[in-house]
């Protein structure tokens, strides 16, 4: 993030504050919303359970009232009678009304009328108003068929939204049941009460559902039996809402269309078969949650503004002295050793300590720079002389065993016979000695190094008594590229000493190649000998990486007794720089490949 420190501090403080307030607000609001939703669901479930309990008690009260008529002998006889009229009908009518129905009207004045219809279509109608209005035979027949179809076959009470008087439609509820006579155990008639539906609302008068909350009752067919809006009574509940009511199982669910969302909780009565549904506007239930959200946002904004002000003050208290310190450092970068003035002598906080330390540093640096500058002039000359001496010492390290073995071979040939081989060996030896003792040329071409290796192979062929050719696969364009003298032959010699411990076999080979990659010129020496074990390879690479031109102390692990791999690595580094040298790749049992890495510019360091 770019910008000054005060802006960064303000930004980070703002991020922390906003994240903290947001996380606390979201978690608080989410948990409060969830708990209020659960509380609302429990509250509405409790309401509908209590309302259904009161409704069942209300219906059971009428069920018990019917029991008194069911035990009346005149009622049972009337049910069993064939079609009667005249005096016989009047006799039953008078007895049943006087001793059975009138006591019901007295004890239950809310009953509008009572009627009994036998399956033989004998009917008695009694009205609480005192004026009986008998139905015509076709009306009795129609009423009987309807009640037989809609009442329960087990004789339990059924609550229906119907009436025998059209003018009272949707204002009364019919409570009916199938009844038995004296002569047969089968049901042989219908007993029904009609009561005012508004009596139901008195049962729930103590329940506060708000201004827009209400109850309604749905029968088993989906028809609305009771609704506070009278025009809704007798209509069918919409299919989608009916499915939700059937699947809710006394659990709260949301319904409604458009923006007018309602929360519903239903409960079905096993006694009457009715489903009591309580409905409340969703926004009324969510009102406490909205209040919590508004309060949380308001408090969060006030806290955010206060926190931003405090964080800005805090950031300035840090950045102001740092700016002063930064300006002092800029002067120091320009070589002006300027100290920062302070108004007190003892540090009060960490920034004061930093200022005091800076002043002390400036004072000491001004003294040390002067000393270092003077010492650098002297050390530079000493270092150059030391590196030159070390380079010449490495250059002159020639393996004495090789010279001894070569002279021994010449002596053997001289003793045995007068042969051209002696001349060949001596000439090759003279060339190698002349090539190795030159000190005025630190860089040589790849072609010269290859010629030196081929001369070495002339002598080696006589020593091992085996014709062995080196595969020189160097592309012609690299033959005149510069490389360090006496670096290729030691690597080839190392192969004969270590890669073929059991002797040179026909399947063995040594290949010399060259190339370039990413601005690096490399010359490789590859063999298919026994390779280097992984542990020894790691140790060797570690030694190569530790031998740097900047070593101030001689290492006890330097290779002695000849120009070895480490010395070749050192020679390349001393000519071209520490980023160059040897890189070794090897697998035990498969062979080894050594890369000499040099710059493409082929120019050594200026100090060499």
ChimeraX attribute file (.defattr): number of C-alpha atoms within 10 A of each C-alpha:
attribute: neighborCount
match mode: 1-to-1
recipient: residues
	/A:1	7
	/A:2	6
	/A:3	7
	/A:4	10
	/A:5	17
	/A:6	19
	/A:7	16
	/A:8	14
	/A:9	18
	/A:10	20
	/A:11	16
	/A:12	13
	/A:13	18
	/A:14	18
	/A:15	12
	/A:16	12
	/A:17	18
	/A:18	18
	/A:19	12
	/A:20	13
	/A:21	19
	/A:22	15
	/A:23	12
	/A:24	14
	/A:25	18
	/A:26	14
	/A:27	12
	/A:28	15
	/A:29	17
	/A:30	14
	/A:31	12
	/A:32	16
	/A:33	18
	/A:34	13
	/A:35	13
	/A:36	16
	/A:37	16
	/A:38	13
	/A:39	13
	/A:40	16
	/A:41	20
	/A:42	16
	/A:43	13
	/A:44	24
	/A:45	21
	/A:46	14
	/A:47	20
	/A:48	26
	/A:49	21
	/A:50	15
	/A:51	23
	/A:52	23
	/A:53	12
	/A:54	15
	/A:55	20
	/A:56	16
	/A:57	14
	/A:58	14
	/A:59	18
	/A:60	15
	/A:61	12
	/A:62	17
	/A:63	18
	/A:64	11
	/A:65	17
	/A:66	22
	/A:67	10
	/A:68	13
	/A:69	19
	/A:70	17
	/A:71	11
	/A:72	13
	/A:73	13
	/A:74	20
	/A:75	26
	/A:76	20
	/A:77	15
	/A:78	26
	/A:79	27
	/A:80	20
	/A:81	17
	/A:82	13
	/A:83	14
	/A:84	14
	/A:85	10
	/A:86	7
	/A:87	9
	/A:88	11
	/A:89	16
	/A:90	13
	/A:91	12
	/A:92	16
	/A:93	18
	/A:94	13
	/A:95	13
	/A:96	21
	/A:97	19
	/A:98	11
	/A:99	13
	/A:100	19
	/A:101	23
	/A:102	17
	/A:103	14
	/A:104	21
	/A:105	18
	/A:106	11
	/A:107	10
	/A:108	15
	/A:109	13
	/A:110	15
	/A:111	21
	/A:112	18
	/A:113	23
	/A:114	24
	/A:115	19
	/A:116	24
	/A:117	24
	/A:118	27
	/A:119	19
	/A:120	17
	/A:121	22
	/A:122	21
	/A:123	26
	/A:124	25
	/A:125	19
	/A:126	22
	/A:127	20
	/A:128	18
	/A:129	11
	/A:130	9
	/A:131	9
	/A:132	12
	/A:133	12
	/A:134	15
	/A:135	15
	/A:136	10
	/A:137	12
	/A:138	10
	/A:139	12
	/A:140	19
	/A:141	17
	/A:142	11
	/A:143	18
	/A:144	20
	/A:145	13
	/A:146	12
	/A:147	22
	/A:148	16
	/A:149	9
	/A:150	14
	/A:151	19
	/A:152	17
	/A:153	13
	/A:154	10
	/A:155	14
	/A:156	14
	/A:157	23
	/A:158	22
	/A:159	23
	/A:160	24
	/A:161	21
	/A:162	21
	/A:163	20
	/A:164	18
	/A:165	10
	/A:166	8
	/A:167	8
	/A:168	12
	/A:169	15
	/A:170	22
	/A:171	19
	/A:172	23
	/A:173	25
	/A:174	24
	/A:175	23
	/A:176	27
	/A:177	25
	/A:178	24
	/A:179	23
	/A:180	21
	/A:181	21
	/A:182	15
	/A:183	12
	/A:184	9
	/A:185	9
	/A:186	11
	/A:187	17
	/A:188	19
	/A:189	26
	/A:190	24
	/A:191	23
	/A:192	23
	/A:193	24
	/A:194	24
	/A:195	22
	/A:196	15
	/A:197	20
	/A:198	15
	/A:199	13
	/A:200	20
	/A:201	17
	/A:202	9
	/A:203	16
	/A:204	19
	/A:205	10
	/A:206	8
	/A:207	12
	/A:208	10
	/A:209	18
	/A:210	11
	/A:211	9
	/A:212	10
	/A:213	16
	/A:214	19
	/A:215	21
	/A:216	19
	/A:217	23
	/A:218	25
	/A:219	22
	/A:220	14
	/A:221	11
	/A:222	17
	/A:223	19
	/A:224	23
	/A:225	28
	/A:226	25
	/A:227	22
	/A:228	14
	/A:229	9
	/A:230	14
	/A:231	10
	/A:232	16
	/A:233	20
	/A:234	19
	/A:235	14
	/A:236	15
	/A:237	17
	/A:238	10
	/A:239	10
	/A:240	11
	/A:241	14
	/A:242	14
	/A:243	11
	/A:244	17
	/A:245	23
	/A:246	14
	/A:247	12
	/A:248	15
	/A:249	12
	/A:250	21
	/A:251	15
	/A:252	22
	/A:253	16
	/A:254	15
	/A:255	17
	/A:256	14
	/A:257	7
	/A:258	6
	/A:259	8
	/A:260	10
	/A:261	14
	/A:262	20
	/A:263	21
	/A:264	28
	/A:265	28
	/A:266	30
	/A:267	22
	/A:268	22
	/A:269	16
	/A:270	9
	/A:271	13
	/A:272	20
	/A:273	16
	/A:274	25
	/A:275	23
	/A:276	24
	/A:277	25
	/A:278	24
	/A:279	22
	/A:280	21
	/A:281	21
	/A:282	18
	/A:283	15
	/A:284	17
	/A:285	18
	/A:286	15
	/A:287	11
	/A:288	14
	/A:289	20
	/A:290	15
	/A:291	11
	/A:292	17
	/A:293	18
	/A:294	12
	/A:295	12
	/A:296	18
	/A:297	15
	/A:298	12
	/A:299	12
	/A:300	19
	/A:301	14
	/A:302	10
	/A:303	14
	/A:304	16
	/A:305	12
	/A:306	11
	/A:307	16
	/A:308	17
	/A:309	12
	/A:310	13
	/A:311	20
	/A:312	17
	/A:313	13
	/A:314	14
	/A:315	18
	/A:316	16
	/A:317	12
	/A:318	14
	/A:319	18
	/A:320	13
	/A:321	14
	/A:322	17
	/A:323	13
	/A:324	13
	/A:325	18
	/A:326	13
	/A:327	13
	/A:328	20
	/A:329	19
	/A:330	13
	/A:331	13
	/A:332	16
	/A:333	10
	/A:334	8
	/A:335	10
	/A:336	13
	/A:337	17
	/A:338	17
	/A:339	19
	/A:340	14
	/A:341	10
	/A:342	11
	/A:343	5
	/A:344	8
	/A:345	8
	/A:346	10
	/A:347	13
	/A:348	9
	/A:349	8
	/A:350	9
	/A:351	15
	/A:352	17
	/A:353	13
	/A:354	15
	/A:355	21
	/A:356	18
	/A:357	12
	/A:358	18
	/A:359	19
	/A:360	12
	/A:361	14
	/A:362	19
	/A:363	14
	/A:364	11
	/A:365	15
	/A:366	15
	/A:367	11
	/A:368	12
	/A:369	11
	/A:370	10
	/A:371	11
	/A:372	13
	/A:373	10
	/A:374	11
	/A:375	11
	/A:376	11
	/A:377	10
	/A:378	11
	/A:379	12
	/A:380	11
	/A:381	10
	/A:382	11
	/A:383	12
	/A:384	13
	/A:385	12
	/A:386	11
	/A:387	16
	/A:388	14
	/A:389	12
	/A:390	14
	/A:391	19
	/A:392	13
	/A:393	10
	/A:394	17
	/A:395	21
	/A:396	15
	/A:397	16
	/A:398	18
	/A:399	14
	/A:400	11
	/A:401	11
	/A:402	14
	/A:403	13
	/A:404	10
	/A:405	14
	/A:406	19
	/A:407	15
	/A:408	13
	/A:409	19
	/A:410	19
	/A:411	12
	/A:412	12
	/A:413	18
	/A:414	14
	/A:415	9
	/A:416	8
	/A:417	10
	/A:418	10
	/A:419	10
	/A:420	10
	/A:421	16
	/A:422	19
	/A:423	14
	/A:424	16
	/A:425	24
	/A:426	16
	/A:427	15
	/A:428	19
	/A:429	19
	/A:430	13
	/A:431	14
	/A:432	17
	/A:433	13
	/A:434	10
	/A:435	15
	/A:436	16
	/A:437	12
	/A:438	12
	/A:439	12
	/A:440	6
	/A:441	8
	/A:442	19
	/A:443	18
	/A:444	16
	/A:445	16
	/A:446	22
	/A:447	17
	/A:448	17
	/A:449	21
	/A:450	18
	/A:451	13
	/A:452	20
	/A:453	21
	/A:454	17
	/A:455	20
	/A:456	20
	/A:457	20
	/A:458	19
	/A:459	24
	/A:460	21
	/A:461	14
	/A:462	18
	/A:463	15
	/A:464	13
	/A:465	9
	/A:466	12
	/A:467	12
	/A:468	17
	/A:469	14
	/A:470	16
	/A:471	13
	/A:472	14
	/A:473	11
	/A:474	18
	/A:475	10
	/A:476	11
	/A:477	9
	/A:478	18
	/A:479	15
	/A:480	12
	/A:481	17
	/A:482	23
	/A:483	29
	/A:484	24
	/A:485	24
	/A:486	24
	/A:487	21
	/A:488	21
	/A:489	21
	/A:490	19
	/A:491	21
	/A:492	21
	/A:493	18
	/A:494	14
	/A:495	21
	/A:496	17
	/A:497	11
	/A:498	14
	/A:499	22
	/A:500	18
	/A:501	11
	/A:502	9
	/A:503	11
	/A:504	16
	/A:505	11
	/A:506	8
	/A:507	7
	/A:508	15
	/A:509	15
	/A:510	19
	/A:511	17
	/A:512	20
	/A:513	16
	/A:514	21
	/A:515	15
	/A:516	14
	/A:517	9
	/A:518	7
	/A:519	10
	/A:520	15
	/A:521	22
	/A:522	23
	/A:523	20
	/A:524	21
	/A:525	23
	/A:526	22
	/A:527	23
	/A:528	20
	/A:529	26
	/A:530	19
	/A:531	21
	/A:532	21
	/A:533	12
	/A:534	12
	/A:535	8
	/A:536	10
	/A:537	17
	/A:538	13
	/A:539	11
	/A:540	16
	/A:541	15
	/A:542	11
	/A:543	14
	/A:544	20
	/A:545	15
	/A:546	12
	/A:547	19
	/A:548	17
	/A:549	14
	/A:550	10
	/A:551	9
	/A:552	8
	/A:553	6
	/A:554	8
	/A:555	10
	/A:556	7
	/A:557	9
	/A:558	12
	/A:559	12
	/A:560	12
	/A:561	11
	/A:562	16
	/A:563	22
	/A:564	21
	/A:565	18
	/A:566	20
	/A:567	22
	/A:568	25
	/A:569	22
	/A:570	23
	/A:571	24
	/A:572	25
	/A:573	23
	/A:574	24
	/A:575	23
	/A:576	22
	/A:577	17
	/A:578	16
	/A:579	12
	/A:580	20
	/A:581	24
	/A:582	23
	/A:583	16
	/A:584	18
	/A:585	14
	/A:586	20
	/A:587	16
	/A:588	13
	/A:589	13
	/A:590	12
	/A:591	19
	/A:592	21
	/A:593	18
	/A:594	19
	/A:595	19
	/A:596	24
	/A:597	24
	/A:598	27
	/A:599	19
	/A:600	16
	/A:601	11
	/A:602	17
	/A:603	13
	/A:604	20
	/A:605	11
	/A:606	7
	/A:607	9
	/A:608	12
